[in-house]
């Protein structure tokens, strides 16, 4: 595996990770995102509908929380989780938790970490964790780590220190176990940077983790509410500054377009793509523009459209979804609204996704109102494609030194 | 019953069905429907997409499975999103972007399924909406009007439907009313050149009433006939007799659509009895409960016994689900909240039904339908003697002996 940087602009790293995968001939672009999955499948999507989407990332994110309880089945299967889930050609990254459904706190000990599946809690020591990874055989996997220091708004120094100590201990144990496992030789352990909000602990975590032979770094515990965002961004800059340049930096729990740009500027390479899923679950479609060099007429038309949307959104609406209270952002439109009942336009004009090429806002509105399953399918296809298009535009903007324009465009549309 | 000459249709209206082959022993026929949105090979199973969607699968997926006709429902679509909106969207085809054929039911069946919310008079059916309590009157004229707006290739008359478990004068009343409503539908139909209005034979489980209905309705100039009022709670013994009676009196040169029939055994037997078209929610509904259809019955994939079963649902099946996924994976996915699991099974079950019909058709064309039936029953029941009695009797009545 080799990470080559094409250029670094204003803290943003543009480049490629090459020689990936079992056969060593896969490539990933950075900055980029990973395909979000639930129990090894993109939400709502079959093989066919997933392949309708343009720009699907080369690497998919699996979650141990959804797969740990199936490890016996996978062990008996022997051929690895990629083949089991019907994605044998995809690169796979296995995270501990599902970013959309955070797990209950208080279950990390010096010896074990727990994840929550459908069947309940699965407690894992380093040994059990590595046994499970042997059954999964992902290309990359997040090391067992203690991420709970970041659950509190103000971490105690003691707790922050413990999260770093534990995570390093887990890392060393897992690395040792990896050496003894033939089947995991081709997999890379991703070291996890912990330390809560305590600068010195974060730096210690970064420096110590970087000493180990990890494949990359997961910046954990930087997700959070807007109040703490500034603090965390500052913390993050300091952390990435001490990380080696030639290994990828992943971040968990960050997926919103405006936040993505902030974090890229502070040295993050790879993101999860759960934001389009959350948008889908609340019956919304991503409509934000990432066309940072449109023609003037387009700009005017779109601005008029955006102003229309903005007028209707004096306040951020809070709606209950099945999972949690999630706010509708200004990056999306709520297709349940009555005004879309007779709107025969595509979700986004000019979008080349399956939904926009074949269906209308009125149709998707009807599917939502009648609670039909197809609503989720069509919205997921659109939202993923739109989101992957956004990442493509980030790379293009970096290539042509236009990131400032893109950033300004995105921030204009952020609520 | 078997071999009786069927009356030729009386009028010179164009026939939408062309017979390609007939079984020399049973009443099975292979044919081709010529419909505005393309030809459809018969016998055909039509999946049900009630509210302008085939549940979780896209129009492209349905097309890729080889489906060329599916159903929409007038009652549901008439309420949401309503005929005016659908008309603005260029009809139901335009609204759901389905390039092939559509058949819409009239709303009649909802009289039975939503019996507590409905009231029938000579005028029509008065429904109370479950969504907002509003009352709507669905008359023959209104039903046809809605279906004209939907623009489906085959539209159904509004019939007075009673549950097959009902006996007494209500059945007779419903039968005669259905004839009167047929005439009102014919009169109200604005687009006979673009949409084919089918009559629906009623009469419950009473042979005399059915015979009367058949005699009257076949006098009307309609492009096709449906056999209605069955596939409810009646016994299979009564069911097949009514089907056989109906097909013996329906014209040969027009399609026979048996409504609400979808279990594999029922399909095969009713093809033998002379039916051409079928619809049922069963395959798509059972998919959403985790049940996969196979030649030996069904697999309840949520059950633990499939946890480590690494083969596909059906090794002979060519559907995308069976090409890509194992029973074990589907088992795991079904226990998650990812709806993709349901879609995988929906794809497979539709593929199963369409493949079954295709195999039936090929066997008729190749003049080996009776052998096909034998093999089918043997696979499904293990031994011809284990085949359900009603099916054995029904097949025997048209010259096919099992075992």
Interface residues (C-beta under 8 A of the other chain):
Chain A: X38 X39 X40 X41 X42 X43 X44 X45 X46 X47 X48 X49 X52 X66 X70 X73 X76 X77 X84 X85 X86 X118 X119 X341 X342 X344 X354 X358 X359 X360 X362 X363 X366 X367 X369 X370 X372 X373 X374 X376 X377 X378
Chain B: X51 X52 X53 X54 X55 X56 X57 X58 X59 X60 X61 X64 X76 X80 X81 X85 X88 X89 X95 X96 X97 X307 X308 X310 X320 X321 X324 X325 X326 X328 X329 X332 X333 X335 X336 X337 X338 X339 X340 X341 X342 X343 X344 X347
